Amino acid sequence: MIAARHEDKVEEKAEKIYHELQEHGVEVLLYDGQRSTGEQFRDSDLLGVNYKVIVGSNFLEEGVVEIESRSGEKKEVKAEEVVGEMS
């Protein structure tokens, strides 16, 4: 789970999705905002994370988040549909 913008609304939504995924038994890592977005992407690639859930500008503008697979496939889903997509 990556909050790609350091704004309260983005960070709150990322935390909410993080907790919802945990409640549904999905193993998830939430970055704490202490690193740049680029560092978060690099670290997730180095760790071998299968999917990145990115909450950023698209969430602020359209209410959608991006899900990116390890293979690079990307799709946008409404923020409230992330749990259904991931579980």
Secondary structure, DSSP 8 states (H G I E B T S, - for coil): -EE-S-SHHHHHHHHHHHHHHHHTT-------SSS-HHHHHHHHHHHT-SEEEEESHHHHHHSEEEEEETTS-EEEEEGGGHHHHH-
